[in-house]
Amino acid sequence: MTTASDNARPADDEDSITGEKELIFAGVHTLANRMQAHYDARLRPLSFKQLHAMLILSRLHRLPLISHLARVLGTSHQNTAKLVRALEKLGFAMCRPHPSDRRGQTVELTPAAQEYLARTTDFAQDALDEIFAGIGDRDVATCMAVLDRMSLNLNGQSLRPDPEVLR
Protein backbone atom coordinates (compact mmCIF):
# COMPACT_ATOMS: atom_id res chain seq x y z
CA MET A 1 0.00 0.00 0.00
CA THR A 2 1.32 3.43 -0.94
CA THR A 3 1.18 6.18 1.65
CA ALA A 4 1.25 9.93 1.26
CA SER A 5 4.80 9.99 2.57
CA ASP A 6 5.87 7.57 -0.18
CA ASN A 7 4.70 10.09 -2.80
CA ALA A 8 6.12 13.15 -1.08
CA ARG A 9 9.31 14.57 -2.48
CA PRO A 10 12.27 14.81 -0.14
CA ALA A 11 12.85 18.31 1.22
CA ASP A 12 15.98 18.70 -0.95
CA ASP A 13 13.94 18.12 -4.11
CA GLU A 14 11.37 20.68 -3.02
CA ASP A 15 14.11 23.19 -2.25
CA SER A 16 15.71 22.36 -5.59
CA ILE A 17 12.43 23.00 -7.46
CA THR A 18 11.91 26.27 -5.56
CA GLY A 19 15.48 27.25 -6.46
CA GLU A 20 14.88 26.43 -10.12
CA LYS A 21 11.69 28.52 -10.14
CA GLU A 22 13.57 31.45 -8.62
CA LEU A 23 16.31 31.07 -11.25
CA ILE A 24 13.71 30.99 -14.04
CA PHE A 25 11.88 33.99 -12.59
CA ALA A 26 15.10 36.03 -12.40
CA GLY A 27 16.47 34.50 -15.59
CA VAL A 28 13.55 35.61 -17.77
CA HIS A 29 14.13 39.21 -16.68
CA THR A 30 17.92 38.94 -17.00
CA LEU A 31 17.67 37.39 -20.46
CA ALA A 32 15.30 40.16 -21.59
CA ASN A 33 17.79 42.78 -20.36
CA ARG A 34 20.71 41.00 -22.04
CA MET A 35 18.81 40.69 -25.31
CA GLN A 36 17.93 44.37 -25.20
CA ALA A 37 21.53 45.46 -24.56
CA HIS A 38 22.94 43.05 -27.16
CA TYR A 39 20.51 43.99 -29.93
CA ASP A 40 20.40 47.71 -29.06
CA ALA A 41 24.14 47.83 -29.78
CA ARG A 42 23.61 46.17 -33.17
CA LEU A 43 20.57 48.20 -34.24
CA ARG A 44 21.68 51.76 -33.56
CA PRO A 45 20.12 54.30 -33.97
CA LEU A 46 17.02 52.16 -33.37
CA SER A 47 16.50 50.26 -30.13
CA PHE A 48 15.42 46.64 -29.81
CA LYS A 49 12.10 47.80 -28.30
CA GLN A 50 11.54 50.19 -31.20
CA LEU A 51 12.23 47.46 -33.75
CA HIS A 52 9.87 45.13 -31.89
CA ALA A 53 7.13 47.77 -31.97
CA MET A 54 7.71 48.34 -35.70
CA LEU A 55 7.51 44.60 -36.40
CA ILE A 56 4.23 44.40 -34.47
CA LEU A 57 2.83 47.45 -36.29
CA SER A 58 3.80 45.92 -39.63
CA ARG A 59 1.74 42.82 -38.81
CA LEU A 60 -1.45 44.44 -37.50
CA HIS A 61 -4.57 44.17 -39.67
CA ARG A 62 -5.67 47.71 -38.89
CA LEU A 63 -4.10 50.86 -37.50
CA PRO A 64 -4.05 50.60 -33.72
CA LEU A 65 -4.69 53.15 -31.06
CA ILE A 66 -1.63 53.70 -28.89
CA SER A 67 -3.51 51.97 -26.04
CA HIS A 68 -4.09 48.89 -28.22
CA LEU A 69 -0.44 48.81 -29.27
CA ALA A 70 0.51 49.02 -25.58
CA ARG A 71 -1.60 45.92 -24.82
CA VAL A 72 -0.03 43.99 -27.70
CA LEU A 73 3.47 45.01 -26.56
CA GLY A 74 2.64 44.23 -22.93
CA THR A 75 3.61 47.65 -21.63
CA SER A 76 1.97 50.83 -20.38
CA HIS A 77 0.25 53.46 -22.50
CA GLN A 78 2.81 56.00 -21.26
CA ASN A 79 5.81 53.87 -22.29
CA THR A 80 4.23 53.09 -25.66
CA ALA A 81 3.49 56.77 -26.33
CA LYS A 82 7.14 57.60 -25.54
CA LEU A 83 8.33 54.80 -27.84
CA VAL A 84 6.04 56.00 -30.65
CA ARG A 85 7.28 59.60 -30.23
CA ALA A 86 10.86 58.34 -30.61
CA LEU A 87 9.86 56.46 -33.79
CA GLU A 88 8.20 59.65 -35.09
CA LYS A 89 11.43 61.61 -34.51
CA LEU A 90 13.31 58.97 -36.52
CA GLY A 91 10.73 59.28 -39.31
CA PHE A 92 9.47 55.71 -38.81
CA ALA A 93 5.98 56.32 -37.38
CA MET A 94 3.13 58.75 -37.77
CA CYS A 95 0.24 59.42 -35.39
CA ARG A 96 -3.16 60.63 -36.51
CA PRO A 97 -6.39 61.35 -34.67
CA HIS A 98 -8.63 58.30 -34.53
CA PRO A 99 -11.73 58.85 -36.72
CA SER A 100 -14.27 57.81 -34.07
CA ASP A 101 -12.37 58.26 -30.78
CA ARG A 102 -11.54 61.94 -30.39
CA ARG A 103 -9.08 61.29 -27.55
CA GLY A 104 -7.27 58.45 -29.29
CA GLN A 105 -4.50 58.45 -31.83
CA THR A 106 -3.75 55.76 -34.37
CA VAL A 107 -0.18 54.80 -35.14
CA GLU A 108 1.13 53.80 -38.54
CA LEU A 109 4.50 53.08 -40.04
CA THR A 110 5.94 55.44 -42.63
CA PRO A 111 7.37 54.30 -45.97
CA ALA A 112 10.84 54.83 -44.44
CA ALA A 113 9.97 52.34 -41.71
CA GLN A 114 8.73 49.82 -44.26
CA GLU A 115 12.00 50.18 -46.17
CA TYR A 116 14.00 49.76 -42.95
CA LEU A 117 12.08 46.60 -42.06
CA ALA A 118 12.66 45.18 -45.53
CA ARG A 119 16.42 45.74 -45.06
CA THR A 120 16.44 44.13 -41.58
CA THR A 121 14.81 40.83 -42.57
CA ASP A 122 18.21 39.12 -42.50
CA PHE A 123 19.00 40.67 -39.11
CA ALA A 124 15.79 39.30 -37.61
CA GLN A 125 16.47 35.80 -38.93
CA ASP A 126 20.11 35.96 -37.78
CA ALA A 127 18.97 37.04 -34.30
CA LEU A 128 16.61 34.05 -34.08
CA ASP A 129 19.29 31.68 -35.34
CA GLU A 130 21.76 33.10 -32.82
CA ILE A 131 19.60 32.86 -29.73
CA PHE A 132 18.09 29.45 -30.57
CA ALA A 133 21.37 27.83 -31.69
CA GLY A 134 21.59 24.28 -30.36
CA ILE A 135 17.98 24.25 -29.14
CA GLY A 136 15.77 21.61 -30.75
CA ASP A 137 12.20 22.05 -31.95
CA ARG A 138 10.78 20.08 -28.99
CA ASP A 139 12.60 22.31 -26.50
CA VAL A 140 11.41 25.42 -28.35
CA ALA A 141 7.80 24.17 -28.17
CA THR A 142 8.16 23.35 -24.46
CA CYS A 143 9.70 26.75 -23.77
CA MET A 144 6.86 28.52 -25.58
CA ALA A 145 4.25 26.51 -23.68
CA VAL A 146 5.88 27.30 -20.32
CA LEU A 147 6.33 31.02 -21.05
CA ASP A 148 2.76 31.27 -22.35
CA ARG A 149 1.41 29.55 -19.21
CA MET A 150 3.42 31.96 -17.05
CA SER A 151 1.94 34.92 -18.92
CA LEU A 152 -1.58 33.51 -18.58
CA ASN A 153 -0.99 32.99 -14.85
CA LEU A 154 0.28 36.55 -14.50
CA ASN A 155 -2.43 38.50 -16.29
CA GLY A 156 -4.63 36.14 -18.29
CA GLN A 157 -3.01 37.16 -21.59
CA SER A 158 -1.32 34.72 -23.92
CA LEU A 159 2.02 35.44 -25.55
CA ARG A 160 0.72 33.83 -28.72
CA PRO A 161 -0.48 36.33 -31.32
CA ASP A 162 -4.19 36.70 -31.83
CA PRO A 163 -4.88 35.77 -35.49
CA GLU A 164 -7.69 38.34 -35.54
CA VAL A 165 -5.20 41.09 -34.76
CA LEU A 166 -1.98 40.08 -36.51
CA ARG A 167 -1.48 39.07 -40.14
Secondary structure in CASP SS format (residue, H / E / C, confidence):
PFRMAT SS
TARGET T0000
AUTHOR 0000-0000-0000
METHOD secondary structure of the structure
MODEL  1
M C 1.00
T C 1.00
T C 1.00
A H 1.00
S H 1.00
D H 1.00
N H 1.00
A C 1.00
R C 1.00
P C 1.00
A H 1.00
D H 1.00
D H 1.00
E H 1.00
D H 1.00
S H 1.00
I H 1.00
T H 1.00
G H 1.00
E H 1.00
K H 1.00
E H 1.00
L H 1.00
I H 1.00
F H 1.00
A H 1.00
G H 1.00
V H 1.00
H H 1.00
T H 1.00
L H 1.00
A H 1.00
N H 1.00
R H 1.00
M H 1.00
Q H 1.00
A H 1.00
H H 1.00
Y H 1.00
D H 1.00
A H 1.00
R H 1.00
L H 1.00
R C 1.00
P C 1.00
L C 1.00
S C 1.00
F H 1.00
K H 1.00
Q H 1.00
L H 1.00
H H 1.00
A H 1.00
M H 1.00
L H 1.00
I H 1.00
L H 1.00
S H 1.00
R H 1.00
L E 1.00
H C 1.00
R C 1.00
L C 1.00
P C 1.00
L E 1.00
I H 1.00
S H 1.00
H H 1.00
L H 1.00
A H 1.00
R H 1.00
V H 1.00
L H 1.00
G C 1.00
T C 1.00
S C 1.00
H H 1.00
Q H 1.00
N H 1.00
T H 1.00
A H 1.00
K H 1.00
L H 1.00
V H 1.00
R H 1.00
A H 1.00
L H 1.00
E H 1.00
K H 1.00
L C 1.00
G C 1.00
F C 1.00
A E 1.00
M E 1.00
C E 1.00
R E 1.00
P E 1.00
H C 1.00
P C 1.00
S C 1.00
D C 1.00
R C 1.00
R C 1.00
G C 1.00
Q E 1.00
T E 1.00
V E 1.00
E E 1.00
L E 1.00
T C 1.00
P H 1.00
A H 1.00
A H 1.00
Q H 1.00
E H 1.00
Y H 1.00
L H 1.00
A H 1.00
R H 1.00
T C 1.00
T H 1.00
D H 1.00
F H 1.00
A H 1.00
Q H 1.00
D H 1.00
A H 1.00
L H 1.00
D H 1.00
E H 1.00
I H 1.00
F C 1.00
A C 1.00
G C 1.00
I C 1.00
G C 1.00
D H 1.00
R H 1.00
D H 1.00
V H 1.00
A H 1.00
T H 1.00
C H 1.00
M H 1.00
A H 1.00
V H 1.00
L H 1.00
D H 1.00
R H 1.00
M H 1.00
S H 1.00
L H 1.00
N H 1.00
L H 1.00
N H 1.00
G C 1.00
Q C 1.00
S C 1.00
L C 1.00
R C 1.00
P C 1.00
D C 1.00
P C 1.00
E C 1.00
V C 1.00
L E 1.00
R C 1.00
END
